[in-house]
Amino acid sequence: MVVVASAGIAVFAGTVLTETRSTAETNTAEAAMLAFEHRVESVAHSEAGATTVRLPAAGATGVYTLTTGTITVETPSETLLEEDLTAVVYEHPRATFVYEGGGLWKVTEAGTVVLSTPEFSYRDDTLSLPVIAFDGDSDLSSGTLTVAKEQPLASASGTVFVDGTPTTVTVESPYYTVWAEHFRSFAGSAVVVDAPAQTVSMTFVPGAQTTPRLDNAAVATGGADGDIYVGTGSSVVDGSVVASGAVTVQGAGAITGTTTEHHDDGLSSLDWVVAATVDRATTMAEPGTFQSRSVTVCDPGCGPVSGQAVTGTAGVLSFDPTAHATTVLASGTYLVDGSGDLSLTGETLVVDLSAGNVTLVVPGDVVLDGGDVTVVGAGGDGVLRVYAAGNFAMRNSEFLVTDGDARHAQVFGPSTMQVGFAGGSTKFEGVIYAPRATPALAPGEANAAQLTGASQCVGWDVCVATGSSSVTGAIVAGPIAVKQSTTVTYDASLVGMQLDVIPVDLFDSRVSYVRVHVDVVDLRQY
């Protein structure tokens, strides 16, 4: 019994000693890699320098460099950086240490741990992206290594002012999860992970993106073909108009304000804003639930309207606008579900601004054909912002702010948006903002948003025609036609107003400057 017990104790003691030795070697390796990181970064950020660093041989099973992935920094029109990520790998039986792109990871069977984060930083409106790349020997061994500074990659270094476009940083790496963890520390909801592709990206929007002053009832863009036509009936534009092309008034048509033609302010389209908004909302959306709720609508009459309110805890709630006769949206961000069209044919969507802004993201068309949008609770600063990727069409419908004015309802669209108002009872109150460099429609091409199929709207991106349709507020879009007995009336509440076109509730990270710097370090066996 004593002999057996002694043998057991001896075996146990040997196991403990082995475990202790292995743990000590792993801890030593971790300390050595932290020292390695410090030496490498000191050399990389110097004008010119060299040093040595030692990686202990005890327990080590390999030391080498390899390309692990890529890092890309781009705007919609330009690639600012596209560089391979090179890593130094220091292998031990219990852990593998990876120094990649300025970050140090410890990889074990339990997962990957961040020992030191990359130097990427976001402060005020500047995104700084220093990247360390390796040159020299790819097959190394433990022991002493030399670290020497090479010239930075001039083609991939510098500071860029990002003017009105988003900036996306994408990292492809087997260690994408730790990059995502780091990105979220300063980019929040702007981080998107694609696990199958082993990529993580973060998107920053410009520090500021506002419209020019909305001082005109109608602004037609589209270059030399950005025309405005008022005629074929007693149509009236009550306010000033500006056209990048020609302005024509015929018959009993009238423009009460000033007329400016062949004037192009070079307004930027919102193509990327709308596309990025739809993409972000779709990524973040979670289903909303309905609960009974009443709001007070004071025009016409003052009585409570009982509706089904969309509620939930997510940052973006998806809902079906046709699920109930009346749907109520309170402050928050909402995504139209199903087909992606906001299509109301008898239903009513009530937007209550009393508790704050409402952002409505529409991946498809807005079609109000006998259905209405009613904005209430607009006595304060609340705003309804609609981002629609398709067309905007109304027939015998109302889109009204019942207790406020046009500044509380803003519709943003891409350069391809077609707009049509038809029917004897159609009323719209708000701003439609969808400028463009060239018209969406060619001469002779039908306007898909004109639900009556009126031939008089052929070739016009925006057509206010048929019956006595009325628009109160402002329109900034492509070529505009105002015909029959329709009216476009400028709302004085818009004087001097500039709209912030970026939905801040979806894009909480903004950047005006991107600073990229790639330092190359020569790494060799001593």
N, C-alpha and C positions, 0 to 999 in steps of 0.2 A: 504493500500500500504506500509506504513511504517513497519507494523508488518510483512508482508510477506517478505519484504526486509531484515529485521532483522533476521528472521528465516533462510533465505538463507545464509546470512553472517555467522550465527552461524554454520550451517551445513558445509559450506566451510571451516571455521576456524577449525572445528573439524577434517575435512579430512586432512587439512594441518598439524595439530598437530600430527595426526596418522602417516602420511607419514614421517614427520620429526623424530618422535620417532623411526620408523622402520628403517629409513636410519641410524640414530645414532647407533642403536643396531647392524646393519650390519657392520658399520665401526668399532665399538668396537670389534666385533667378529673377523674381519679381523686382527686388531692389536693384538688381543690375540693369534691368530693362528701364526702370524709372530713371536711373543715372544715364543710360544710353539716350533716352528721350531728351533729357536736359542738355547733354553734350551736343546732340544733333541740332537741336533748335538754337542753341547758342551760336553754333557755326553757321547755320542756315541764315540767321538774321544779322550776321556780321558782314562787313564789307568784303573781307577776305580773311580766311582763317583756317586752322586745322588743329586737330586734337586727336587723342587716342581714347579708347574706351575698352574695358575688359568685360567679356561675357564668360563667366566661370564654366569650366568643362564638367564639373561634378554633376552627374545626372543628366546632362544635356544629350539629346539624341540628334540634333541637327540645327544648323543656322544657315539661312539662305534668304535671298530676296526674290520676289516674284511679282508679276502684274496681277492684281486681284480684281480690278474693275476699272471704272471710269468715273470722272466727275465732269459734268457739263453745266455751264452757266449760259443761259440764252434768253433773249427777248423774242417776240414774234418775228422780228426782222433781222436779227443778228445773233450769231454765236460768239459770246465773249470769251468763253474758255471751253476747250474740249481736251482733256488731259487724262492719260492713263494714271490710275492709282497704283503706285508701287509700294510694297510692304516689306518690312524686315520681319522674318519669322524665326522665333527662338523656341525650339521644341524641348519639352520635358515630358516624362511619362505621365505626370498628373495634370499638366497644364501646358498649353501652347500660348506664347505671348506674341502678339501681332502689333507692330507699329505701322499704322497705315494713315497716310494723308495728314499726319499731325496728331492722330489719336492713338492711344495705347489700349489694346484689349487683352483680357485674360480669358482664354477659352478652355473650359473644362466640360466634363460630362454633364454637369448641372446647368450649363449654359454659358453665355458670354457676359463678362463683367467689364465695365468701363473703369480703367485705372486712371486715365487722363483723357480729357476731351480735346478734340481738334480746336484750333485757335479761331475758328469761324466765330464772328460776333456780329450783333445787330444793335446799333446804338443810334438813338435819334432817328435820322433818316438815311443812315449809311450802313451798308452791308459789306463787311470786310471778309475776304476769303483768301487767307494765306495758305498755300499748298506746298508741302515738301515732297519732292520726288528724288529718287535714288538712281545713281549711275555707278559704274564700277563693276566689282566682282559679284556674280549672282550666286555662286557656290562658295560659301564661307564655312568656317569652323569656329568652335568656341575658342576663347583666348582673347588676344588683343586685336582690335580693329582700328584702322585709321579713318578719320572723318575729315573731309576737306571740302571747302566751299567752291562750287563752280558758279559760273555766271547765271543769273536768273533768266528765265525764258522771257525775253523782251516782247515776243509776239503774244504772250499770254499774260502780260502784266500791265497794270495801269489803273487809273480811275475813270469811270464812265458815268456821265450824267444820264440818267434814264428819264427821258422826256415823254411822259404820257403813255408808257407801255409797261406791262408787267415783266418781272424778272423771275425766272424759274431756275432753281439749283437742283440738279438731279445727281444722285450718287448710286452707282451700280456696284454692289459688293456682296460677298457672302455674309458680311457683317452688317447688312442693311438695318437690322433691328437696333443696333447701338447707335448708328447714324440717326435713325428716326428718333430715338430717345433724346439725342443731343439737339436735333432740329426743333423738337417740340418745346425745348426749354426757352426758345426765343421766337419761334414762329407759330406756336399754338396750333389753331385749326387749319393753318395754311399747309400743313404737312400731309402728304398722301403716300401711303405705302402700297406697293405692288409686290406681294410675297412671291408669286410664281416667277416674276422677272427679277427678283432680288434687287429691287430699286426702291428708293425713297426720294421724294421731291418736295420742295417747299416753294411756294409762289408768293412773291411780294408785289404789291401793286404800287403805282406811283404815289409819291408823297401828297400830291394834290392833283385833282382832275375835275375842273369845274367848267361849266358852259360859259360862253360870253353872256353879257347882259341880255335879258329877255325883254327888249323894248319894242318889239314889233309883233303885230298880229300874225304875220306869215313871213317866213324866210324860206326861200327855195334855193337848194344847193344842187350841185350836179354839173359844175363847170359851165361851159357856154350853153348847155341845154337845160339849165336850171331855171325854167320859165315859170311865170305866174299868169294865169288867165282868169278873168272875171267877166262873165257874160252869159249869153243865150237865155236871158230872162232877167228878173229884177234882183239878181244876186248882189250881195253887198259884203265888202270887207270893211268893218268899222275899226280902223286903226291903220298903222303904217305897214308897208310891205318892203321887203328887200329880196332881190333875185340876182343870182349869179348870171342868169341869162336875161331874157326880155320880160317886160310886164305889159300885158295887153288887156284893155278894158273895152268891151263891145256892148252895143245895145243899151239896155237899161241898167247894166252892171255899174257898180260904183266902188271906189276906194276913198274913204273919208280922210285918211291920213296921208303922210308923205309917201312918195314912190321912188325907190332907188333900184335901178337896174344895172346889169353888167358889173355887179360888185360881189367879189368873192372873198370872204373872210378866211377861206382855207380851213373851215371847221373840220375837225377830225371825226371820222366815223366812230361809232361805239361797237364795232364788230367784236373786238377782243373783250370789251367789258361785258357784253351780253353773253358771249360764248363762255367766258370764264365764270360768270355768275351762274349760268345754268349748270355748268360742270360741277362747281363747288356745291351748289344746293343739292344736286342729285347725289353727290358723294356723301353729304352730311345728313340727308333726309331720313326721317323715321316716321312711320305711320302715325297720324293724329287720331284722336278719338273724339266723338261728338257728345256734347251734353247740351241740355236745354238752356237757352239764354235769351233775355229780352233787351232790346235797345230802343231808344226813343227816336223816331224819325219825324222831323217837324215840317217836312214839305213833301206832299201836301198834308196838311193837318198835323196835329201833335198827338200821336197815340203810340203805344208800345207795339213793336213788331216782334213776335215770338219767332225765334230761329234756332237752328242747331249750331252751336258754337264748336269750333275745332279747338281742342285742348290737348296738352301733352307736356312733356318735360324736355324734349329734344330741342336742339338749336334750330333745326329746320323741320317743319311738320308737313307731310304730304297729305293731300285731301282730294276728294272727288267733288267738284263744285255742283254736280247734278245729283248728289246723294239725297238732298233734301230741297224742298221748295224754297226755303230761305236758309242760307248758311251765313254765319257771323264769324268774322275774323277780328280778333283783338290784336293788341301789339305783339309783334313777332315776325318771323320769317316763314313763308309758306311756299310749297312747291305744288303745282297742279299735277295730279297723279293721272294714271290711266293713259289716255292718248297723248297727253301733254298739252292739249288745247283747252283754253278757258272758253268753253262753248255753252252759252246759256240761251235756251229757247223757251222761256217762260219762267225760269228760276230767277231768284234774286240773290246777289251776293252783297251782304252788308259789311262794310269795313268800318270798325269803330276805332277812332284815333284818340279817344279820351285818355287812354293810358300810355300812349306813345306811338311811334312809327309802325307801319306795317309794310313789309317788303313781300311782294307777290312775284314769284318766278314762274314764267310760262315757257316751257320748252318748245311749244308749237305756236298756234295762232290764238288771238283773242277774237272770238266771234260772238257778238251779242245780237241775236236775231229774235227779237221779242223778249229777251231777258235783260235784266238791269244790274248795274253796279251802283250802290248807294253808299256814299262816304258820310259818316256821322262823327260827332265828337271832335270837330275840327276847329273848336274855338281857341285852342292853344297853338303849339308849334308842330303838332303831329303831321306827318306826311305819308301818303300812300305812294309807294314807288313800285311800278310794274315794269319788269324786265321781260320782254317778249321776243323770242327768237324768230317768230314768223310774222304774219300780217296782223293788221288791226282792222276789224270790220264791224260796222253797226248798221242795223236796219230796224226801224220802229222800236228803238230801245233808248234807255237813258243811262248815262254815266255821269252822275251828279254829286256835287258836294253840297249837302243840304243846309249846313249851318256854318259855312266858311266861304272860301273863294278858290279860284283855279290853282293857286300855288300849293294847295294841299293834295293835289292829285297829279302825279307825274308818270308818263309812259315813256320808256326808253326802248329803242329798237335798233337793229343793225342797218347797214346801208341797203339791204335788200328788202326792207319792210315796205309793203304796200298798204295804203290806208284808204278806206272807203266809208263814206257816210251816205245813207240812203233812207228813204221813207219819210212820210209826212210828220212823224212825231219824234224823230231821232234828236236827242240832245246830248251833247258832250261838254263837260266842264273840266278843264285841266290843261296840261301841257303835253304835247307829243314832240319828242326830241329824237330824231333819227337822221342826222345829216349824212351826206355821201359825196364822193368825188365825181361820180358819174350816175346818171339815172338808172334805176333798177329796171325800167321798162324801155324797150326799143319802140320807135314809132310804129303804130299799128298793133302793138301788143296789148291784150286786154288786162285790166286791173283785176286781179283775183280777189281783192278785198271789197269790190263793189258788188254787193249781193243781188242787186237787180239786174246785173249783166248789162248795164247801160252802155250803149255804144259811144256815148259822149265822154266816157272815162278812158277810152282807149288811148294808151300812150302816156297817161298821167299817173305818176307814182302816188299822188294824193288826190283824191277826188271827193269833193263835197258837192253832191248832186242829187237830183230827184227830190221832189216834194219841197218841204220847208225845213230841212235839216238845219240844225244850228250848232255851232262850235263857239264856246266862250273860253278864252285863255290865249294860247299861242301854239303855232305849229312851226316846227323847224324840221324840214325833211327834204325830199326831192322835188321835182316839178309839181306844182300845185294848181288844180283847176277848181274854181268855185262857180257853180252853174245853177240854172233855174231860180227858184225862190229861196235859196239857201243863204245863210249868213255866217260869217266868221267875225267874232267880236273880241277885240283885245280886252283883257282884264287888267285894270290899272294896278291891281295888287302885285303884278309882276314887274313893275317899273324898277329897273336897276338890279333885279334879282339874278343871281347866278346859282345854278343847280350843281350840287355835288353828285356826280354820276356814278360814284363807286359805292356799293352797298357796304357800309362799314361793319354791319353785323355779320357779314360773311368774310370780309377781308380785314382782319385786325392787324396785319403787318404791312406797313407801307415803307417804301424806300425811294429815295431820289438819286442816290449815288451808290455805285457798286465798285468796290476796290478789290481788284484781283492781283495776286502776286504769287508766282511760282518760283520757289528757290530749289536749286538742284544741288544735292550733296553727293560727293564721290565717296563711296564706301568700299574699303579694300582690307584684305588680310594684312596684318602688320608683319 
